[in-house]
Amino acid sequence: MTSKKNKFIDDNYIYLYKHVDASDGSLCILSEGTLKFNKPENFNDPFDCFFSLDQSFYPKASELKKLDVNYANLPAAKRILHVQKVRNKLSSNPNILPIITDIQNKAFICCLNQNPLSHLMWSHYAQFHQGFMIEFKIPYNKFDVLKKFNFVPTAVEYTENFPVLDRSDLKNDDTMTKVFLKKSEEWSYEKEYRVVRYGQYESLFQNYPRDIVLSSVISGLKTNDEFYKKLQNILSQIFNQTGNVIQLYKAEKILGKYEITVPNHPRLDILKTPKKSKNNPFKSTT
């Protein structure tokens, strides 16, 4: 019987994963110690990183006059209807408000997850199992270092509704960052964590503390031999450069089950027989 109690948290680390394709760009995550931060407009979920605006963002009646030169010529009753019509249009189509796009354009996001053996994760993000997966170990006692690198992953919250902003939120970058940590409940299987950069950045790429957080690499079910050798060579180079041993593993199917295991991996080998506990000499036998 397989055990799904994989250990992603221990006394020193929380373990997170990134599924990537078999490309030279993905290899740079290992060889160069760089990660790409994507903009929300490039995400596969069209609802991702959207939010609602409260009434503080909608124009007042006096401001709406400027939107229609004929407003002043309307009878009083029609003015009221006109104001409500425009407000409803703004409310139902928030994208016409430039503030939405402006906020989204300042977000740069790197996605990690805590569902490493999911078929869907491998299919969607690792080139149909031809790519590979990177395991990161996030140390509890290195928060200052991680913050310096702007590499502090935070769990995504899955909800039914968009987060709501008011005008005061725009002055607080921490509040704005939290907007991008919410996602539809339909994606909850991903168990996603995100590193969010909010503000003005020239590059989509960022260094991360490779020597601290890089834990292991797992090739996919369909990774070919040539690419597997590339992974081996890069991990060998990392050892020569830093002295850090990064183990390379290979994912495998479990015979007779729709499941994946990673033989000999300390957290992902779900076929591994649990070690028997030693006899307790102080346990009563009566």
C-alpha positions in Angstrom: 0.0 0.0 0.0 1.3 3.4 -0.9 1.6 6.2 1.6 0.6 9.8 0.7 2.0 11.3 3.9 4.9 13.0 2.2 7.0 15.2 4.4 7.1 18.8 3.2 7.8 20.4 6.5 10.4 19.5 9.2 12.0 21.3 12.1 14.3 23.3 9.8 12.7 23.7 6.4 9.5 24.0 4.4 9.9 22.2 1.0 8.5 23.8 -2.1 8.5 22.7 -5.8 8.7 24.2 -9.3 7.7 22.2 -12.4 9.5 23.5 -15.5 9.9 22.6 -19.1 13.0 21.1 -20.8 14.4 24.3 -22.1 17.7 26.2 -21.7 15.9 28.9 -19.9 14.7 26.4 -17.3 18.3 25.1 -16.9 19.4 28.6 -16.0 17.4 28.3 -12.8 20.1 25.8 -11.8 23.2 26.9 -13.6 22.8 30.7 -13.1 20.7 30.8 -10.0 18.0 32.9 -11.6 14.3 32.7 -11.6 11.8 34.3 -14.0 9.0 36.4 -12.5 6.0 36.5 -14.8 3.4 39.2 -15.3 -0.2 38.4 -14.5 -1.2 38.9 -18.2 0.9 35.8 -19.1 -0.9 33.5 -16.7 -3.0 30.7 -18.0 -6.0 31.6 -15.7 -7.7 34.7 -17.1 -9.1 35.5 -13.6 -5.8 35.3 -11.9 -4.6 38.6 -10.1 -8.0 40.3 -10.7 -9.7 42.3 -7.9 -12.7 44.4 -7.3 -12.7 48.1 -6.5 -15.0 49.5 -3.8 -17.2 52.6 -4.2 -14.3 54.9 -3.3 -13.0 54.4 -6.9 -16.2 55.2 -8.7 -16.9 58.8 -9.8 -19.2 61.0 -7.9 -22.1 62.6 -9.7 -20.2 65.8 -10.1 -17.3 63.9 -11.7 -19.7 62.1 -14.1 -20.8 65.4 -15.6 -17.4 65.5 -17.3 -17.9 62.2 -19.0 -20.8 63.4 -21.1 -21.1 66.9 -22.6 -24.9 66.5 -22.8 -25.3 65.7 -19.1 -26.2 69.3 -18.2 -29.0 69.4 -20.7 -30.7 66.3 -19.4 -33.9 66.6 -17.2 -33.3 65.9 -13.5 -34.8 62.4 -13.6 -32.7 61.4 -16.6 -29.6 62.8 -14.9 -30.1 60.3 -12.1 -30.6 57.4 -14.5 -27.5 58.5 -16.5 -25.4 58.6 -13.4 -26.6 55.1 -12.3 -26.1 53.7 -15.9 -22.5 54.9 -16.0 -21.8 53.6 -12.5 -23.2 50.2 -13.4 -21.1 50.1 -16.5 -18.0 50.9 -14.5 -18.9 48.3 -11.9 -19.6 45.5 -14.3 -16.6 46.3 -16.5 -13.8 47.3 -14.1 -11.2 46.7 -16.8 -12.1 50.1 -18.4 -10.7 51.7 -15.3 -7.0 52.3 -15.9 -6.2 51.7 -12.3 -6.7 48.0 -12.7 -4.1 47.7 -15.5 -1.7 50.0 -13.7 -1.7 47.8 -10.6 -1.4 44.6 -12.5 1.5 45.9 -14.5 3.5 46.5 -11.3 3.2 42.8 -10.2 5.9 40.3 -11.0 5.3 36.8 -9.7 7.2 33.5 -9.3 5.0 30.5 -8.6 6.0 27.5 -6.5 3.8 24.7 -5.2 3.5 21.9 -2.6 1.9 19.3 -4.8 5.0 17.8 -6.5 3.6 14.4 -7.5 0.5 15.7 -9.2 -0.1 14.5 -12.8 -1.7 17.8 -13.7 1.3 19.8 -12.4 3.7 17.8 -14.4 1.5 18.0 -17.5 0.7 21.7 -17.3 4.0 23.1 -16.2 6.7 20.5 -17.0 6.0 20.0 -20.8 3.9 16.9 -20.4 6.4 15.2 -18.1 9.3 15.9 -20.5 10.7 18.6 -18.2 11.9 18.5 -14.7 11.1 19.7 -11.2 13.2 21.6 -8.7 12.9 21.2 -5.0 13.6 24.2 -2.8 14.2 24.0 0.9 13.2 27.3 2.6 15.0 27.6 6.0 13.2 29.1 8.9 16.3 30.7 10.3 17.4 32.6 7.2 14.5 35.0 6.8 16.7 38.1 6.7 18.8 36.5 3.8 15.7 35.5 1.9 14.2 38.9 2.3 17.3 40.5 1.0 17.0 38.4 -2.1 13.2 39.1 -2.2 12.6 35.3 -2.1 10.0 34.9 0.7 7.3 32.5 -0.6 3.8 32.9 0.8 0.9 30.5 0.5 -1.9 31.4 -1.9 -5.4 31.8 -0.4 -8.1 30.2 -2.5 -11.5 32.0 -2.4 -14.8 32.4 -4.2 -14.6 36.1 -4.7 -12.0 38.7 -5.9 -10.2 40.7 -3.2 -11.6 44.2 -2.8 -9.4 47.4 -2.8 -10.2 50.9 -1.6 -8.2 54.0 -2.5 -6.1 53.9 0.7 -4.8 50.4 -0.2 -2.8 52.0 -3.1 -0.5 53.6 -0.6 0.5 50.3 0.9 2.7 48.0 -1.1 2.2 45.1 1.4 -1.6 45.4 0.9 -1.1 45.4 -2.9 1.1 42.3 -2.7 -1.6 40.4 -0.9 -3.9 41.0 -3.8 -1.8 38.7 -5.9 -1.9 36.0 -3.3 -5.5 35.1 -3.8 -6.9 32.8 -6.5 -10.0 30.9 -7.4 -10.9 27.8 -5.4 -10.8 25.7 -8.6 -7.0 25.9 -8.5 -6.7 24.8 -4.9 -5.2 21.4 -5.9 -2.0 23.2 -6.9 -1.2 24.2 -3.3 0.6 27.2 -4.7 3.1 29.5 -3.0 4.1 32.8 -4.6 7.0 35.2 -4.4 5.6 38.6 -5.4 7.6 41.6 -6.5 5.5 44.7 -6.6 6.8 48.0 -8.0 8.9 49.2 -10.9 11.4 46.5 -12.1 13.4 46.5 -15.4 13.9 42.8 -15.6 11.7 39.7 -15.3 14.6 37.7 -14.0 16.0 37.7 -10.4 18.7 35.9 -8.6 17.8 33.7 -5.7 20.0 32.3 -2.9 20.9 29.1 -4.8 23.4 27.9 -2.2 20.8 28.1 0.6 17.5 27.0 -0.9 18.3 24.6 -3.8 17.6 21.1 -2.4 17.2 18.5 -5.2 16.2 18.0 -8.9 13.7 15.5 -10.2 13.5 14.6 -13.9 10.1 13.8 -15.4 8.6 10.5 -16.6 9.5 11.4 -20.2 12.7 13.3 -19.8 15.0 12.0 -22.6 18.6 10.8 -22.0 20.2 13.8 -23.6 18.4 16.3 -21.3 19.0 14.1 -18.3 22.8 14.3 -19.0 22.5 18.1 -19.2 21.0 18.0 -15.7 23.8 15.8 -14.4 26.4 18.1 -15.9 24.9 21.2 -14.4 24.6 19.7 -10.9 28.2 18.6 -11.2 29.2 22.2 -12.1 27.3 23.4 -9.0 29.3 21.0 -6.8 32.6 22.2 -8.3 31.6 25.9 -7.8 30.0 25.7 -4.3 30.7 22.3 -2.8 27.0 21.7 -2.5 25.8 18.3 -3.4 22.4 18.6 -5.2 21.0 15.1 -5.8 19.3 14.2 -9.1 16.4 11.8 -9.0 14.0 10.4 -11.6 10.2 10.2 -11.3 8.7 6.8 -12.1 5.2 5.4 -12.5 3.8 3.1 -9.9 2.7 -0.2 -11.5 -1.1 -0.7 -11.4 -1.8 2.8 -10.0 -2.3 6.3 -11.3 0.5 7.6 -9.1 4.0 8.8 -9.3 6.9 8.1 -7.0 10.5 9.3 -6.9 12.7 6.3 -5.8 15.1 7.0 -2.9 13.9 10.6 -2.5 13.6 11.4 1.2 10.1 13.0 0.8 8.8 11.8 -2.6 9.4 8.1 -2.5 5.9 7.1 -1.5 6.7 3.4 -1.9 9.4 3.5 0.8 8.7 1.3 3.7 8.5 3.3 6.9 11.2 2.5 9.4 10.1 0.4 12.3 10.4 2.2 15.6 12.9 0.8 18.1 11.5 -1.1 21.1 10.8 1.1 24.0 12.5 -0.5 27.1 10.1 1.6 29.3 6.9 0.4 27.6 4.8 -1.8 29.8 4.2 -5.3 28.5 1.4 -6.1 30.8 
